[in-house]
Amino acid sequence: MEQSVLVPPGPDSFQYFTRESLAAIEQRIAAEKAKNPKQDRKDDDENGPKPNSDLEAGKTLPFIYGDIPPGMVSEPLEDMDPYYINKKTFIVLNKGKAIFRFSATSALYILTPFNPLRKIAIKILVHSYPFLVV
């Protein structure tokens, strides 16, 4: 768990989102729940961790991360923001380095993040120029 938090920004921080990634997230969530079973779940926005404003959905990837490897464009990647380390999310980057964040839970209760139909829908959604005819 600590290793994924301490990954420095750069081209090496891009990791594919796999079934093992999802299982690791679920283990972190279970460990967190086991650690604090009776604690009241108060949303303490002032003192709690906050998402990195540079890695918000819709913004472009900061220059510190470098170029996206060609095979990783429009592919599900592990979320690089430490705030989302124990949340079921993944990101997809398009050619323009725009960040799209998606939930890793099953869509419509049947489409897992690894379902081919959902992967195609994500590729269409993040495509920079959907109506450009080459």
Residue pairs with C-beta under 8 A, 6 or more apart in sequence:
1 24
1 28
1 31
1 85
4 24
4 78
4 85
5 82
5 85
7 13
7 80
9 62
9 64
9 65
9 80
10 64
10 65
10 66
11 65
11 66
11 67
11 69
13 65
13 80
14 65
14 68
14 69
14 72
14 77
14 80
15 21
15 77
15 78
16 72
16 75
16 76
16 77
16 78
17 76
17 77
17 78
17 90
17 104
17 113
19 114
21 78
21 90
22 88
22 104
22 113
25 85
25 86
25 87
25 88
25 104
26 88
28 85
28 86
29 86
29 88
32 86
49 82
49 83
50 83
51 81
51 83
51 84
52 81
52 82
52 83
54 62
55 61
55 62
55 80
55 81
55 99
56 99
57 91
57 99
57 100
57 101
58 98
58 99
58 100
59 98
59 99
60 96
60 97
60 98
60 99
61 68
61 93
61 97
61 98
61 99
65 80
68 93
68 97
72 93
73 93
73 94
73 95
74 92
74 93
74 94
74 95
74 122
74 123
74 126
74 127
75 92
76 90
76 91
76 92
76 102
76 113
76 119
76 122
77 90
77 91
77 92
77 93
78 90
78 91
79 85
79 87
79 89
79 90
79 91
79 101
80 91
84 101
88 103
88 104
88 105
89 101
89 102
89 103
89 104
90 101
90 102
90 104
90 113
91 99
91 100
91 101
91 102
92 100
92 102
92 122
92 126
93 99
93 100
93 126
94 100
94 126
94 127
94 128
95 128
96 128
98 126
98 128
100 122
100 125
100 126
102 113
102 122
104 113
106 112
107 118
111 117
111 118
112 118
124 130
